Amino acid sequence: MSTLEKAIQFSRNSFANGEFIQRLGSLIEIVTDSKGSVSAQVLREYYTKGLFNIFEELGIKSKIIDNPINDKPPFLIGTRIESPEYKTILFYGHGDTVPLQTGDWYEGINPSELKVIGDKIYGRGIADNKGQHFINLMALLSVLKTKKKLGFNLKLIFEMGEEIGSPGLFELCELYKEDLKSDVLIASDGPRVSVEVPTIFLGSRGAVNFELEVKYRSGAHHSGNWGGVLRDPAIRLSHALSLITDKNGEILIDQWKPNSLTSEVKDRLKVLPTTISETLDIDENWGEPGLTPNEKLFGWNSFSILAIKSGDIDVPVNAIQPSAKALCQLRFVVGTEPLKIISSLRKHLDKYGFADVEIITENAINFEASRTDLSSNWLKKVEQILQNFHGGQIHVIPNLAGSLPNNCFTDILKIPTIWIPHSYKECSQHAPNEHLPIALLEQSLILMTDLYWNLGD
């Protein structure tokens, strides 16, 4: 039996004997909601009680670093250097989660405990991101235990604030640029295109959140006594919003349309499944006309209204409200100028007579759009290994449709990024009943074992 076969068997055994599930369960039990219910000190315990023992087995020297931004969650960086002649792979993961939403899950499920129901495993963080980085750590362990070396150097960076916009991550990468110096980032987050087929993505769409507010007066006024002589902020706001897209969601601001949907990108997207979801029908005529659904998701920008408010919809009164507000978001790909997003919106609204609509960007959570070039040699290498493992073509997309801090690595550390997701679209990420199929967990563990073994061969 070759060392590769031994490594894969080691991974299979850890799954079969329950070790993989038991160790993953111990990570899920550490509640790491970064949105406010858990302190930075408790978040630190994910490192000390959850990851340190795995790092010790992997021979990784690690240290916890306080966030450069006061009162924000801590970071961890680690290294395992085998030879200065070897290539260095950077490993990233985030241990924080969204809130547990206890009580909203299926009956009998405690989100801070792993629960097997049928062919799925449930628990907060199993898909985003504890399960994904744990798969990679256990795959590394399988290679090391059987091969007695990795065959490459390993550096790690973990954060506990990704769900709140990764505060301090950019500053940390700048401060520890030399410590984190690597040849490539290989990490896991997000969903596959199709649950059965391995996926590679090379970056992510960016995200800009902002509020639009129309505020005319300090209080509401009777809609009969004042109706027809007082401006209605909700009507004004509705018309302002209708200037951003047309009735079918096509963006109407020229500066919000990217210039990066090249023939090379289209060729990669052309071979993806045309069915976006097995459980949710998409609206074919929504968004940019002339584009396929995959081009809209992975190669174009999208505008969304996340929330809108004027008055109390549950207890309405006969009154003209004093104000109206909408929380909005633009998801954007490379080829969009991020610094012009808000300024171009301001000009657009002013042009059509909506100077009274205020744009508020304070407390916005922003990720920059970034991606590695499709011609990257690292992409070619990793894609070939995954294809050999899978026995056929895998899915490669230029960027995730969602957002993550990819540009910390491409722009600050100046390295290519290869993301290999171990989740799928129906995982209920950020919602009650977050889960992963058992078969996907096991296949991903073996896939990453094969990849790490071959990268170090």
Helices and strands as residue ranges (DSSP letters): H 3-16, H 19-28, H 40-45, I 46-51, H 52-58, E 61-65, E 75-80, E 88-94, E 115-117, E 120-122, H 130-147, E 153-159, G 162-164, H 169-175, E 184-187, E 199-201, E 203-204, E 206-215, E 221-222, H 233-241, G 254-256, H 263-270, H 293-298, E 302-309, E 319-320, E 323-332, G 338-340, H 341-351, E 358-360, E 370-371, H 377-390, E 395-397, H 407-407, I 408-412, E 417-419, E 435-437, H 438-455
